[in-house]
Structure formats: C-alpha cells, structure tokens
Amino acid sequence: MDTIIRRKVTITAVVLTMAFAAMNIFGQASLKSVSDGAEVKVLGIINSREADSFVMTTLDGTTAYTVAINDSTSVKSNTKGVFRGGKHYEATYLLRGLRVEVEGRGNSDGALAADSVRFNEQDLKTAQALLSTLAPVEAQVGANKSDIAANKERIAAGEENAKKMAGQIDENAAAAQRAQGTADAAMTEAERANNRINGLDEYDSVKTIVVPFATGRYTIGPQGRAIIDEAAAWAKTQDRKGWMVSIVGFADSTGNTAANKTLSERRSNAVIGYLVAKHNMSLTRLIQPFGAGVDAPVATNDTAAGRAQNRRVEIRLLKNKGIAGTE
C-alpha cells in the first residue's frame, strides 16, 4: 500500500512539473489564428482563463490558441478511455494548468470556437493542486512590488536632499546608490517570481464577500441572503469587464472531516444557486467552485465565536490583470 501511495505521489509531482513547464513556455509560443469555419482538433495545456474563453498551448510549446466557450460547449472527462466517454462537467472546471483536448471550428475573430473539451480526471486533480500553489507565489510577487515602490520613493527623497544640502551631497549620493541597489535586487527577485509563474498571475482581487452559515446547515439564512443581495447591488454599479467569480465553502471543526468536506461543498453550491436564480449570474464567469472543509480557518475552532466565523462561504471577485492595466 505504501508503495502504491508513493507511486501516486511521484506521478502527481511529475504531472505538476510538466504543467508548470508547459505554462512557462507560453510566452515563446506563437498565437495561431484559425480560419473561419475550419475544423480543428488540438491537445494542450490551459495557460489563462477568462469568462468565456481560455488560451491553451500545444504540448510541444510551439503554438497557442484562443478557445471560445459558451453554454453549449460539451465539457467531459475521459475516464472511460483516452478522450472518450466520461462524466459531464461545468465549464468552471477548465482550470489553468489542465491538459485538454479541444474540437471545434474557427470563428470570425480567428479563435477556436469549441464544440467539445475533454480532459483526464487525474489531470483535473493535478490542475487543482497547481492552483492551490499560486496564492503564496502571487502574494510574494505583490510584496516584492511594494518593496520596489518604497525603495524608489526613498531614492527620490535622498536625491532631493542631496540637492538642498551641498555639504552632504556625497553622503546622500551613496545612500541613494545603496537604495537603488536594494530596489534593483527586489526587482530582480520580483522578475524571477514572475518568470516562474508566467501567465498564472492574471487576476487581481476586487472584493471578497463572506456569507455565514449555521452549524451543520447549508441553507442560506436571511443574513446570508442580505449580504449576497447587497454585494450584487454593488457589483452592478461597477465596470465588470473581465470579472470572474471564485466561490469556496468552509466548515468549522464540529463533526468528522469527511462530513465537513461534503457540507462545505453544499454550502458553495447553495450560494451559486442563489446567485444564478436571484441575480442571473452566468456560469461561464465561475472559476471551479470548491469545498475546503475545515481547511484555512479564519478563527480558532476552540470557541463558539471562532467556529461561527469558520462556517462560511467566500465569494471572491477577481479581475483579469491585463484588463485592469496592472500587468
């Protein structure tokens, strides 16, 4: 049994490495335009994801395609054979890092309009694991950029003081040079982090809405509905171009781990159902919903107040960085 487990872990690690490598060479791939009406079947890795499309790179890293999806696109796994049969999935499961086979035709924009998207369920698990590694890397990149901005401000202040204080010109110049060196080092580190993740850091956080739940329940209460309604009203006043929605359910430590995992998934599905039924949210805007169970508590589970904070669903509003102008 231990040998089987180690073998599965090794296979997952290898697939993760391949997924990172495929996405890292996206910058070297040539984006190919598909002739209007031309039939195309292609296998590759999803590099980036938007509400109604994604960009994929062929496994050899030479060619990239823009793939358009809609509610009629067939999304299935290939659990019964290599890209045959399998289980139907929502488009929200098309994650960055997922190996997919796409069949469709070119449209008037030069994109590949997908009739079907197929993937292996083990590759899906790998893509989910890959996605979970992005948050700390992106956080480090953001911290590096903040350090760079702060260092540049200190450099400017040092240069101005040097002009005003003739007797300290040399000293201030040396301080400015040291600060510049610090800024350059921080920039190098930020660029190194960016190169590691390439097209994966494509979303900025707009806002996170927290919906509370009662113990052992996955039905949205009056307070939760009011919170969602208020957030939806606010969102309608914003420029929502390029927005995506990530919905993650959580539970406190009451009960067993497996039951809490299922409960957290039902909570996230309840919020999705309410957003679709009440506020007409398009499912193509959803990043794959997820039930995190008791993972990532925001407070201690040793007190009633802490457990109440942990029984929640987080609605995370994200915006494409390219559209936001922050890349």
C-alpha positions in Angstrom: 0.0 0.0 0.0 2.8 2.4 0.9 4.5 1.7 -2.4 1.3 2.5 -4.3 0.8 5.7 -2.4 4.4 6.8 -3.0 4.0 5.9 -6.7 0.8 8.1 -6.9 2.6 11.0 -5.2 5.5 10.7 -7.6 3.2 10.6 -10.6 1.4 13.7 -9.3 4.7 15.5 -8.8 5.8 14.7 -12.3 2.5 15.9 -13.9 2.7 19.1 -11.8 6.2 19.7 -13.1 5.0 19.1 -16.7 2.1 21.5 -16.2 4.4 24.3 -14.9 6.8 23.7 -17.8 4.0 23.9 -20.4 2.6 27.1 -19.0 6.1 28.7 -18.6 6.8 28.3 -22.3 3.6 30.0 -23.3 5.5 33.3 -23.8 7.6 31.5 -26.5 4.6 30.0 -28.3 3.1 31.7 -31.4 -0.6 32.5 -31.2 -2.3 30.9 -34.1 -5.4 32.3 -35.8 -7.9 29.7 -37.0 -9.7 30.3 -40.4 -13.4 31.0 -40.1 -15.2 27.6 -40.3 -12.0 25.5 -40.3 -12.3 22.3 -38.2 -9.6 21.9 -35.6 -8.7 19.3 -33.0 -5.8 20.1 -30.7 -4.3 18.8 -27.4 -2.6 21.2 -25.0 -2.4 22.9 -21.6 -4.7 25.8 -20.5 -2.5 28.9 -19.8 -5.0 31.5 -18.9 -8.8 31.7 -18.3 -11.4 34.4 -18.9 -15.2 34.3 -18.5 -16.0 33.0 -22.0 -12.6 31.8 -23.3 -9.2 30.4 -22.5 -5.7 30.3 -24.1 -4.1 26.9 -24.5 -0.6 26.0 -25.7 0.2 22.7 -27.5 2.3 20.2 -25.6 5.4 21.0 -27.7 5.1 24.6 -26.7 5.2 26.0 -30.2 1.6 27.1 -30.8 -1.1 28.8 -28.8 -4.8 29.0 -29.5 -7.5 31.3 -28.2 -10.5 29.0 -27.4 -14.0 30.4 -27.2 -16.6 28.6 -25.0 -20.3 29.1 -24.3 -23.1 27.3 -22.6 -23.4 24.8 -25.4 -19.8 23.7 -25.3 -19.6 20.0 -24.2 -17.1 19.6 -21.3 -16.4 16.0 -20.2 -13.8 13.8 -18.7 -12.2 10.8 -20.4 -12.5 8.3 -17.6 -13.6 5.5 -20.0 -10.7 5.8 -22.3 -8.4 8.3 -23.9 -10.6 11.2 -24.6 -13.8 9.0 -24.9 -16.9 8.8 -22.8 -16.6 10.1 -19.2 -18.5 12.5 -17.0 -20.1 15.9 -17.8 -18.6 18.9 -16.1 -19.4 22.6 -16.0 -17.0 25.0 -17.8 -15.9 26.2 -14.4 -13.7 23.1 -14.2 -11.5 24.3 -17.1 -8.6 25.5 -14.9 -5.2 26.9 -15.7 -2.7 24.0 -15.9 -5.3 21.5 -17.1 -4.4 19.3 -20.1 -7.3 19.3 -22.5 -8.3 18.1 -26.0 -10.4 20.7 -27.9 -12.5 20.1 -31.0 -14.3 22.9 -32.8 -14.2 25.4 -35.7 -12.6 28.8 -36.3 -14.8 31.8 -35.8 -14.7 35.3 -37.4 -12.3 36.5 -34.7 -9.7 33.9 -35.5 -10.4 32.0 -32.3 -11.2 28.2 -32.0 -15.0 28.0 -31.1 -15.1 24.8 -29.0 -17.8 22.2 -29.6 -16.2 19.9 -27.1 -13.5 20.0 -24.4 -12.2 16.7 -23.0 -9.8 16.1 -20.1 -8.5 13.3 -17.8 -9.8 13.4 -14.2 -6.3 12.8 -12.8 -5.1 15.9 -14.8 -8.0 17.8 -13.2 -6.8 16.9 -9.7 -3.3 18.0 -10.8 -4.6 21.3 -12.0 -6.5 21.8 -8.7 -3.3 21.2 -6.8 -1.4 23.5 -9.1 -4.0 26.3 -8.5 -3.5 25.9 -4.7 0.2 26.8 -5.1 -0.5 30.1 -6.8 -1.7 32.2 -3.8 1.6 32.2 -1.9 3.6 32.9 -5.1 1.3 35.8 -6.1 1.5 37.2 -2.6 5.3 37.2 -2.7 5.2 39.0 -6.1 2.9 41.6 -4.7 5.2 42.1 -1.6 8.2 42.4 -3.9 6.5 45.1 -6.0 5.6 47.1 -2.8 9.2 46.9 -1.7 10.3 48.2 -5.1 7.9 51.2 -4.9 9.0 52.0 -1.4 12.7 51.9 -2.3 12.2 54.2 -5.3 10.5 56.7 -3.1 13.5 56.6 -0.7 15.8 57.1 -3.6 13.9 60.2 -4.8 13.9 61.7 -1.3 17.7 61.1 -1.0 18.3 62.8 -4.3 16.3 65.8 -3.3 18.1 66.2 0.0 21.4 65.9 -1.8 20.5 69.0 -3.9 19.4 71.0 -0.9 22.3 70.1 1.3 25.6 70.7 -0.6 27.7 69.6 2.3 26.1 66.2 2.3 26.0 65.5 -1.4 28.4 62.7 -1.3 26.8 61.0 1.6 23.3 61.3 0.1 24.5 60.0 -3.2 26.0 57.0 -1.6 22.7 56.4 0.3 20.8 56.7 -2.9 23.1 54.3 -4.6 22.6 51.7 -1.8 18.9 52.2 -2.0 19.0 51.8 -5.8 20.9 48.5 -5.3 18.2 47.4 -2.9 15.5 48.3 -5.4 17.3 46.5 -8.2 17.7 43.4 -6.1 14.0 43.5 -5.2 13.1 44.0 -8.9 15.3 41.0 -9.9 13.5 38.8 -7.3 10.1 40.0 -8.5 11.0 39.3 -12.1 12.3 35.8 -11.1 9.0 35.1 -9.3 7.0 36.4 -12.3 9.1 34.2 -14.7 8.3 31.1 -12.5 4.5 31.6 -12.9 4.4 33.5 -16.2 0.7 33.6 -17.3 -0.6 32.3 -14.0 -0.8 35.6 -12.1 -3.6 37.0 -14.3 -6.1 38.1 -11.7 -6.4 40.9 -9.2 -8.7 40.5 -6.2 -11.6 43.0 -6.4 -13.5 42.1 -3.3 -14.3 39.1 -1.0 -17.8 38.7 0.4 -18.3 36.3 3.3 -21.6 34.5 3.7 -22.2 32.9 7.2 -23.9 29.6 7.9 -25.5 27.9 10.9 -24.0 24.8 12.4 -24.5 21.7 10.2 -26.6 23.7 7.7 -26.0 24.5 4.1 -29.2 26.5 3.6 -28.6 30.3 3.2 -30.2 32.2 6.0 -31.8 35.7 5.9 -28.5 37.3 6.9 -26.6 35.5 4.2 -29.1 36.4 1.5 -29.0 40.0 2.6 -25.2 40.0 2.3 -25.3 38.5 -1.2 -28.1 40.9 -2.3 -26.1 43.9 -1.1 -22.9 42.7 -2.8 -24.8 42.0 -6.1 -26.3 45.5 -6.0 -22.8 47.0 -5.5 -21.3 44.9 -8.3 -24.0 46.2 -10.8 -22.5 49.7 -10.2 -19.0 48.6 -11.3 -17.2 48.0 -14.6 -17.4 44.2 -14.6 -15.5 43.6 -17.8 -13.1 40.7 -17.3 -14.6 39.7 -13.9 -14.5 36.1 -12.7 -16.1 34.7 -9.5 -14.5 32.1 -7.2 -16.8 30.5 -4.6 -15.2 28.5 -1.8 -17.1 26.8 1.1 -15.7 26.2 4.6 -16.8 24.4 7.8 -15.8 24.5 11.4 -14.3 21.5 13.2 -17.6 20.2 14.5 -18.2 16.6 13.3 -15.9 14.4 11.2 -13.6 15.6 8.4 -15.4 13.8 5.5 -18.9 15.2 6.5 -17.5 18.7 6.8 -15.9 18.4 3.3 -19.3 17.5 1.9 -21.1 20.2 3.9 -18.7 22.9 2.7 -19.3 21.8 -0.9 -23.0 22.0 -0.5 -22.7 25.5 1.0 -20.7 26.7 -2.0 -23.3 25.1 -4.3 -26.2 26.8 -2.4 -24.5 30.2 -2.9 -24.0 29.5 -6.6 -27.7 28.5 -7.0 -28.8 31.7 -5.3 -26.6 33.9 -7.4 -27.8 32.2 -10.6 -31.5 32.1 -9.7 -31.8 35.5 -7.9 -29.2 37.6 -9.7 -28.9 35.8 -13.1 -25.1 35.3 -12.8 -23.6 33.5 -15.9 -21.9 30.2 -15.1 -19.1 30.9 -17.5 -17.9 33.6 -15.1 -17.3 31.0 -12.4 -13.9 29.6 -11.5 -14.4 26.0 -10.4 -16.4 26.0 -7.0 -14.7 24.3 -4.2 -15.4 22.9 -0.7 -12.4 23.3 1.5 -13.9 21.6 4.6 -12.1 22.6 7.8 -9.1 23.9 5.9 -8.0 27.5 6.2 -9.9 28.6 9.3 -10.1 32.3 9.9 -10.5 31.9 13.7 -10.0 29.4 16.4 -12.3 26.4 16.5 -12.0 26.3 20.3 -14.7 28.9 20.9 -18.3 29.3 19.6 -17.5 32.7 18.2 -14.5 31.3 16.3 -16.4 28.4 14.9 -19.2 30.8 13.7 -16.6 32.7 11.7 -15.3 29.5 10.2 -18.8 28.4 9.0 -18.8 30.4 5.8 -18.7 30.7 2.0 -16.2 33.2 0.5 -17.4 34.9 -2.8 -14.1 36.1 -4.3 -14.5 38.7 -7.1 -11.5 38.7 -9.4 -10.5 40.8 -12.4 -8.1 40.0 -15.3 -4.8 42.0 -14.7 -4.4 42.7 -18.4 -7.8 44.4 -18.5 -7.2 46.2 -15.2 -3.9 47.6 -16.7 -1.8 46.3 -13.8 0.4 43.8 -15.7 
